[in-house]
């Protein structure tokens, strides 16, 4: 007998005898699993079906057993990949010059810093300030700015079309327009410094907006009257969802020119700006009533199982 067994035997004797432990109870018989499991069918409640007609959000997606349906999972993963791809795409350094725009850059040096330090994206670096002072048109009514923002994909996609439509519409209204610039690693508030340097009455930055599920190509526009460093979001007016499935860039450019005109007339922007006179030109963008949602585009199609 081993030394360990001897110690255990001696311990049992000291505790109350050397009787062995009682036998364990019998293990109950476990039935075999069924040959095939039939999960609960995928159904959408009447409430979810009605609500889904008024939003592009995923409402009442249902489930199969304890999991989401395969097509729902694949669609979500595809839309999330689109958003990730837009955020992580960088605007090439030579893109502005290739498109005939004055290149500018914020104080950000690389893309990771741009995502982690929004404060650096709100101010121009010194070479850009010098370049803007040397080559930018001064004392204009409108200073247009195209920027990458959080979606360089959107900037390189419909950005130039939106910029051209906006500039053309402003000139058609008789406004003087500054030198079109393109800012890299830019946040919204960068328009304040750009507008202040050139002495513009209104600064308008058109940039890639924060991507949502499946919408990595959306642009937003922010306009501010009397731009200067220190302005807040309360001083701005904005338009979002500028893309093929939302507000088309051509139409958005015309609406933004009308908005800029209201700022020049009222000499203000943001919360104090009265949008009522623009109802005819801006349409449902002015009112707070119901607006039909844009159609949701499916990125993945799941066929019938073979």
ChimeraX attribute file (.defattr): number of C-alpha atoms within 10 A of each C-alpha:
attribute: neighborCount
match mode: 1-to-1
recipient: residues
	/A:1	5
	/A:2	6
	/A:3	8
	/A:4	9
	/A:5	10
	/A:6	11
	/A:7	10
	/A:8	12
	/A:9	16
	/A:10	13
	/A:11	13
	/A:12	14
	/A:13	11
	/A:14	10
	/A:15	9
	/A:16	8
	/A:17	11
	/A:18	13
	/A:19	9
	/A:20	8
	/A:21	6
	/A:22	6
	/A:23	6
	/A:24	6
	/A:25	6
	/A:26	6
	/A:27	6
	/A:28	6
	/A:29	6
	/A:30	6
	/A:31	6
	/A:32	6
	/A:33	7
	/A:34	7
	/A:35	5
	/A:36	6
	/A:37	8
	/A:38	8
	/A:39	11
	/A:40	10
	/A:41	11
	/A:42	12
	/A:43	12
	/A:44	14
	/A:45	11
	/A:46	10
	/A:47	10
	/A:48	14
	/A:49	14
	/A:50	13
	/A:51	15
	/A:52	16
	/A:53	13
	/A:54	14
	/A:55	15
	/A:56	14
	/A:57	12
	/A:58	12
	/A:59	15
	/A:60	16
	/A:61	17
	/A:62	16
	/A:63	17
	/A:64	14
	/A:65	13
	/A:66	8
	/A:67	10
	/A:68	14
	/A:69	15
	/A:70	11
	/A:71	14
	/A:72	16
	/A:73	13
	/A:74	16
	/A:75	19
	/A:76	16
	/A:77	15
	/A:78	17
	/A:79	20
	/A:80	17
	/A:81	14
	/A:82	18
	/A:83	20
	/A:84	17
	/A:85	16
	/A:86	24
	/A:87	21
	/A:88	15
	/A:89	14
	/A:90	18
	/A:91	20
	/A:92	11
	/A:93	12
	/A:94	9
	/A:95	14
	/A:96	21
	/A:97	12
	/A:98	10
	/A:99	12
	/A:100	11
	/A:101	17
	/A:102	20
	/A:103	22
	/A:104	26
	/A:105	23
	/A:106	23
	/A:107	21
	/A:108	23
	/A:109	14
	/A:110	10
	/A:111	15
	/A:112	10
	/A:113	14
	/A:114	21
	/A:115	16
	/A:116	11
	/A:117	13
	/A:118	16
	/A:119	15
	/A:120	20
	/A:121	26
	/A:122	23
	/A:123	23
	/A:124	24
	/A:125	16
	/A:126	13
	/A:127	13
	/A:128	19
	/A:129	19
	/A:130	14
	/A:131	13
	/A:132	21
	/A:133	14
	/A:134	11
	/A:135	11
	/A:136	19
	/A:137	17
	/A:138	19
	/A:139	17
	/A:140	18
	/A:141	22
	/A:142	29
	/A:143	30
	/A:144	27
	/A:145	26
	/A:146	29
	/A:147	32
	/A:148	27
	/A:149	29
	/A:150	27
	/A:151	29
	/A:152	28
	/A:153	23
	/A:154	26
	/A:155	27
	/A:156	21
	/A:157	16
	/A:158	20
	/A:159	26
	/A:160	18
	/A:161	15
	/A:162	27
	/A:163	25
	/A:164	16
	/A:165	20
	/A:166	27
	/A:167	22
	/A:168	16
	/A:169	19
	/A:170	23
	/A:171	13
	/A:172	12
	/A:173	11
	/A:174	10
	/A:175	18
	/A:176	17
	/A:177	21
	/A:178	22
	/A:179	18
	/A:180	20
	/A:181	23
	/A:182	26
	/A:183	28
	/A:184	27
	/A:185	28
	/A:186	30
	/A:187	24
	/A:188	22
	/A:189	24
	/A:190	26
	/A:191	32
	/A:192	26
	/A:193	20
	/A:194	31
	/A:195	29
	/A:196	19
	/A:197	19
	/A:198	23
	/A:199	21
	/A:200	26
	/A:201	22
	/A:202	27
	/A:203	30
	/A:204	30
	/A:205	30
	/A:206	31
	/A:207	32
	/A:208	33
	/A:209	27
	/A:210	17
	/A:211	22
	/A:212	15
	/A:213	16
	/A:214	22
	/A:215	22
	/A:216	26
	/A:217	27
	/A:218	30
	/A:219	33
	/A:220	22
	/A:221	24
	/A:222	22
	/A:223	28
	/A:224	29
	/A:225	27
	/A:226	21
	/A:227	27
	/A:228	20
	/A:229	16
	/A:230	8
	/A:231	16
	/A:232	12
	/A:233	13
	/A:234	11
	/A:235	18
	/A:236	23
	/A:237	20
	/A:238	16
	/A:239	17
	/A:240	17
	/A:241	21
	/A:242	27
	/A:243	22
	/A:244	12
	/A:245	15
	/A:246	15
	/A:247	18
	/A:248	15
	/A:249	23
	/A:250	19
	/A:251	14
	/A:252	24
	/A:253	25
	/A:254	21
	/A:255	22
	/A:256	26
	/A:257	23
	/A:258	19
	/A:259	22
	/A:260	27
	/A:261	20
	/A:262	18
	/A:263	23
	/A:264	18
	/A:265	9
	/A:266	13
	/A:267	14
	/A:268	20
	/A:269	23
	/A:270	18
	/A:271	12
	/A:272	12
	/A:273	17
	/A:274	14
	/A:275	16
	/A:276	10
	/A:277	10
	/A:278	16
	/A:279	12
	/A:280	9
	/A:281	14
	/A:282	19
	/A:283	10
	/A:284	12
	/A:285	14
	/A:286	15
	/A:287	12
	/A:288	7
	/A:289	8
	/A:290	8
	/A:291	11
	/A:292	10
	/A:293	14
	/A:294	13
	/A:295	12
	/A:296	13
	/A:297	12
	/A:298	11
	/A:299	13
	/A:300	15
	/A:301	9
	/A:302	10
	/A:303	7
	/A:304	5
	/A:305	4
	/A:306	3
